[in-house]
Amino acid sequence: MNIELIEDNPYLLLTPGPLSTSKRVKAAMLKDWCTWDDDYNRIVQDIRARLVQLATKETSLYSSVLMQGSGSFCVEAVVGSVIPQNGKILVMANGAYGQRMAHMAKMLNIPLVLLDNGEVAPPDLNQLESMLQEDAEITHVAIVHCETTTGMLNPIEAVGRMAKKYNKTYIVDAMSSFGGIPMDITDLQIDYLISSANKCIQGVPGFGFVIAKIDELTKCAGWARSHSLDLFDQWDKMEHYNGKWRFTSPTHVVRAFYEALKELADEGGVIARFNRYKTSQRALVKGMKILGFETLLPEQLQSPIITSFLYPESEAFQFQTLYEKLKRRGFVIYPGKITNANTFRIGNIGEVQVDDMIRLVDTIQQEKFWT
């Protein structure tokens, strides 16, 4: 059998994750690890500590727990583990990932209130307060920070203030923002923050993590609605067995993530990475607007993570043609995800520089895909 060898990094993944990773991160996966080995488990413990340090200055208040699977596995682990049988969750949704969290609650038979503001509007804080005033049974409030359906950045600080005004537990899906946007989860009053290895920390897919307020997490023993996704039990095992996972962990992915955390520190930390993402995103939008492409969202709602562009008015424009030709020229972009407009999306997180955004725009201009 002839096996065609694919060249190293044939294209940039301009997506919100999986994303293009550095050779340094890839190289970290070349060694095999044993899940019972002390050296490996020390890496796990160091990762857990580093994540808390990235999240807050008040490190004694929080702990982190790693969970096998994609980021959605971690979201479901939180939804299914931290709400008591008599609890009720209010999910604020303005995109597919808020809706996914609500769907998880429904599947787990958890009482749910859904505040759906549509896909292109920010959360309605007045409506949130009215719901919290009217329904005393609500115990938890949840929201997505960066809704990659559109690229919208939601106001998690304001939502957190509202949740705590009414003494609710606060859950934030920061899948596509943690590690790439500065935040302190103590100041934001977040009880559970959820993210994934293959997003702004620039590792590879295979596990996610939850950074949890210890006082909240310790209440949850026995609450989980799933054995494999029992957040408290996973945390308890890691706490008492020096980083040991309950089930087989993705060792190569963990080691790559450890390298990615060190790479983040070498870049200058979250602020430096945020500035790189922001600079790249602004260069992308500036160039695309010169070519006649308009953004779906106004600038004040736009995250530096991923940008949705409206199809041009030309009937000749075909997204699939754009996609295929860009891929041949070394770029992979994303189709749109919203229901009421024709859009496509371009991300700029990962091992991507501002020069890559400029090259992308130049390539689109040269090919004239929309004429």
C-alpha positions in Angstrom: 0.0 0.0 0.0 1.3 3.4 -0.9 1.0 6.0 1.9 1.0 9.6 0.8 3.0 11.7 3.3 1.3 15.0 4.2 3.7 17.8 4.7 4.1 19.4 8.1 1.4 22.1 8.7 0.0 22.3 5.1 -2.4 25.0 6.2 -3.4 27.3 9.0 -6.6 26.5 10.9 -8.4 29.8 11.1 -11.0 28.4 13.4 -11.9 28.7 17.1 -10.3 25.3 17.9 -8.9 22.8 17.1 -6.3 25.3 16.0 -2.8 25.5 14.5 -0.3 24.6 17.2 3.5 25.2 17.4 6.1 22.6 16.6 7.1 22.9 20.3 3.6 21.7 21.4 3.5 19.0 18.7 7.0 17.7 19.7 5.8 17.3 23.3 3.6 14.4 22.2 6.5 12.3 20.9 7.2 10.6 24.2 4.9 8.0 25.8 3.7 8.3 29.4 2.3 5.9 32.0 -0.8 7.2 33.8 0.4 5.7 37.1 3.9 7.2 36.8 4.9 9.9 39.4 6.6 12.1 36.8 3.4 12.2 34.8 1.1 12.9 37.7 3.4 15.7 38.9 2.8 17.3 35.5 -0.9 16.9 36.0 -0.7 18.6 39.4 1.5 21.4 38.0 -1.1 22.0 35.2 -3.9 22.2 37.8 -2.0 24.8 39.8 -1.0 26.8 36.7 -4.6 27.0 35.6 -5.8 28.4 38.9 -2.9 30.9 38.8 -4.0 32.0 35.3 -7.6 32.4 36.5 -7.2 34.4 39.7 -5.0 36.1 42.2 -7.0 34.5 45.0 -5.6 31.0 44.3 -6.5 29.6 47.7 -10.2 29.9 46.9 -10.2 27.8 43.7 -9.1 24.4 42.4 -9.1 22.9 39.0 -10.2 19.5 37.7 -9.3 18.0 34.3 -11.9 15.9 32.4 -11.4 13.6 29.4 -13.2 14.5 26.2 -14.1 17.7 24.3 -15.0 20.9 26.0 -18.7 20.0 25.8 -18.0 17.0 28.1 -16.8 19.4 30.7 -19.9 21.6 30.3 -22.1 18.6 30.7 -20.0 17.5 33.7 -20.7 20.8 35.4 -24.4 21.0 34.5 -24.9 17.4 35.6 -22.8 17.6 38.8 -23.2 20.9 40.5 -27.0 21.4 40.6 -28.8 19.6 43.4 -32.0 17.6 42.8 -34.1 20.5 44.0 -32.1 23.0 41.9 -32.9 24.9 38.8 -30.7 26.5 36.2 -31.2 29.7 34.2 -29.2 29.6 30.9 -28.6 32.8 29.0 -28.3 31.9 25.3 -27.5 34.0 22.3 -26.0 31.3 20.1 -25.5 27.6 19.6 -23.3 27.0 22.6 -25.7 28.5 25.1 -28.5 26.5 23.5 -26.3 23.4 23.8 -26.0 24.0 27.6 -29.7 24.3 27.9 -30.2 21.1 25.9 -27.9 19.3 28.3 -30.0 20.4 31.2 -33.1 19.2 29.5 -31.5 15.8 28.7 -30.6 15.4 32.4 -34.1 16.4 33.5 -32.8 19.4 35.3 -35.4 22.2 35.8 -34.5 24.9 33.3 -35.3 28.5 32.5 -34.0 29.6 29.1 -33.3 33.3 28.4 -32.9 33.3 24.6 -31.9 36.7 23.2 -31.4 35.5 19.6 -28.1 35.1 17.9 -27.1 38.7 17.2 -28.3 40.5 20.4 -26.4 40.8 23.7 -28.0 39.4 26.8 -30.9 41.4 28.3 -29.8 42.1 31.8 -33.2 43.7 32.7 -35.0 40.5 31.6 -32.5 38.5 33.6 -33.3 40.5 36.8 -37.0 40.1 36.2 -36.6 36.3 35.9 -34.5 36.1 39.0 -37.0 38.2 40.9 -40.0 36.2 39.7 -38.6 32.7 40.1 -37.1 32.0 43.6 -36.5 28.3 42.6 -33.6 29.3 40.3 -30.3 28.3 42.0 -27.8 28.6 39.1 -27.1 31.1 36.3 -25.0 30.1 33.3 -23.7 31.9 30.2 -21.2 31.5 27.4 -18.4 34.1 27.5 -17.3 34.1 23.8 -20.2 32.8 21.7 -18.4 31.5 18.7 -21.6 31.1 16.8 -21.1 34.7 15.9 -17.9 35.8 17.7 -19.9 37.8 20.3 -18.3 38.6 23.6 -20.9 38.5 26.4 -20.8 40.8 29.5 -19.9 38.2 32.1 -19.0 40.8 34.7 -22.5 42.4 34.6 -24.2 39.0 34.6 -22.1 37.9 37.6 -23.1 40.9 39.6 -26.7 40.2 38.9 -26.4 36.5 39.7 -24.8 37.3 43.1 -27.3 40.1 43.8 -29.8 37.2 44.0 -27.4 34.7 45.6 -27.1 32.4 42.7 -24.3 30.0 41.8 -22.6 31.4 38.6 -21.3 29.2 35.8 -19.4 30.5 32.8 -18.5 28.6 29.7 -15.2 30.3 28.8 -14.3 27.7 26.2 -13.0 30.1 23.6 -11.8 32.9 25.8 -9.9 31.6 28.8 -6.1 32.1 28.3 -6.7 34.6 25.5 -8.7 37.3 27.3 -7.6 38.7 30.6 -9.9 37.9 33.5 -9.9 37.3 37.2 -12.7 34.9 38.1 -12.8 36.1 41.7 -13.5 39.6 40.6 -16.0 38.3 38.1 -17.7 36.2 40.9 -17.5 33.0 38.9 -18.1 29.8 40.8 -17.4 27.4 37.8 -15.4 28.4 34.8 -15.1 25.8 31.9 -12.6 25.7 29.1 -10.7 23.2 26.9 -7.1 22.3 26.0 -7.4 23.2 22.4 -8.5 26.8 22.6 -6.6 29.9 23.7 -3.9 28.0 25.6 -3.2 26.5 22.2 -2.9 22.8 23.1 -4.5 19.9 21.1 -8.0 18.3 21.6 -8.5 15.6 24.1 -9.6 17.1 27.5 -11.2 20.1 29.1 -11.0 21.6 32.5 -13.1 23.3 35.2 -11.8 25.9 37.6 -14.1 25.8 40.5 -14.6 27.6 43.8 -13.7 25.1 46.4 -16.5 26.0 48.8 -19.0 25.3 46.0 -17.4 22.2 44.6 -17.2 20.4 48.0 -21.0 20.7 48.3 -21.5 18.6 45.2 -20.5 15.1 46.5 -23.2 12.6 45.4 -25.1 15.1 43.1 -23.8 13.9 39.8 -26.2 12.4 37.3 -23.4 10.5 35.5 -20.7 8.2 36.6 -18.1 9.1 34.0 -18.9 12.9 34.2 -19.0 13.2 38.0 -17.1 16.4 38.5 -16.7 16.1 42.2 -15.5 12.6 42.1 -12.9 13.4 39.4 -11.7 16.3 41.5 -11.6 14.3 44.7 -9.5 11.6 43.1 -7.0 14.1 41.7 -6.8 15.9 45.1 -6.1 12.7 47.1 -4.1 10.7 44.6 -1.5 13.2 43.4 -3.2 14.1 40.1 -4.4 10.6 39.2 -7.4 10.5 36.9 -10.3 8.1 37.6 -10.1 6.6 34.1 -7.4 6.5 31.4 -6.2 10.0 30.7 -5.0 11.4 27.3 -1.4 11.4 28.3 0.1 12.8 25.1 -2.5 15.5 25.0 -1.8 16.4 28.7 1.9 16.6 28.0 1.3 18.9 25.0 -1.0 21.1 27.1 1.8 21.4 29.7 4.1 22.6 27.0 1.4 25.0 25.7 1.1 26.5 29.2 4.9 27.1 29.3 4.7 28.6 25.8 2.0 31.0 27.0 4.2 32.1 29.8 7.1 32.6 27.4 4.9 34.7 25.1 4.3 37.1 28.0 1.1 35.6 29.5 -2.5 36.2 28.8 -2.2 40.0 28.2 0.4 39.5 25.5 -1.6 36.8 23.9 -4.8 38.9 24.0 -2.9 41.8 22.4 -1.7 39.5 19.6 -5.2 38.1 19.0 -6.7 41.6 19.1 -4.2 43.0 16.6 -4.7 40.1 14.2 -8.5 40.4 14.4 -8.4 44.1 13.7 -6.0 43.6 10.7 -8.4 41.0 9.4 -11.5 43.2 9.7 -9.8 46.2 8.2 -8.6 44.2 5.2 -11.9 42.4 4.6 -13.8 45.7 4.7 -11.5 47.1 2.0 -12.5 44.1 -0.1 -16.2 44.8 0.6 -17.0 42.2 3.3 -19.0 43.5 6.3 -18.9 42.0 9.7 -22.1 40.5 11.2 -21.6 42.2 14.6 -20.8 45.8 15.5 -17.3 46.4 16.9 -18.5 46.8 20.5 -19.9 43.3 20.6 -17.0 41.6 18.8 -14.5 39.3 20.4 -10.9 39.1 19.3 -11.3 35.3 18.9 -13.4 34.7 15.7 -15.3 37.0 13.3 -18.4 36.4 11.3 -18.6 38.0 7.9 -21.7 38.5 5.8 -21.8 37.1 2.3 -21.3 39.8 -0.3 -24.3 40.9 -2.3 -22.8 39.3 -5.5 -24.8 36.3 -6.6 -21.6 34.8 -7.9 -20.3 34.3 -4.3 -20.2 30.7 -3.2 -18.8 29.9 0.2 -17.6 26.4 -0.8 -15.6 27.9 -3.6 -14.0 30.3 -1.2 -13.3 27.5 1.3 -11.7 25.1 -1.3 -9.5 27.7 -3.0 -8.3 29.1 0.4 -7.5 25.6 1.6 -5.4 25.1 -1.5 -3.6 28.3 -0.7 -2.9 27.3 2.9 -5.9 28.6 4.9 -8.9 26.8 6.4 -11.8 28.9 7.5 -15.3 28.1 9.0 -18.8 28.1 7.6 -21.4 30.3 9.2 -23.6 29.0 12.0 -26.4 31.4 12.5 -29.9 30.8 11.1 -31.1 34.2 9.8 -28.1 35.4 7.7 -25.6 34.0 5.3 -22.2 34.2 7.0 -18.8 32.6 7.2 -16.3 32.8 10.0 -12.6 33.4 10.3 -10.7 32.7 13.6 -7.3 34.1 14.5 -6.4 32.2 17.6 -3.6 29.6 17.8 -0.2 29.8 16.2 -1.3 32.6 14.0 0.3 36.0 13.6 -0.9 39.3 12.2 1.1 38.7 9.0 -1.0 35.6 8.4 -4.1 37.7 8.5 -2.6 40.1 6.0 -1.6 37.2 3.7 -5.1 35.8 3.9 -6.7 39.1 2.8 -4.2 39.4 0.0 -5.0 35.9 -1.1 -8.8 36.7 -1.2 -8.1 39.8 -3.1 -5.9 38.1 -5.7 -8.4 35.3 -6.3 -11.5 37.5 -6.4 -13.6 34.7 -5.2 -16.8 36.8 -5.1 -16.8 38.2 -8.6 
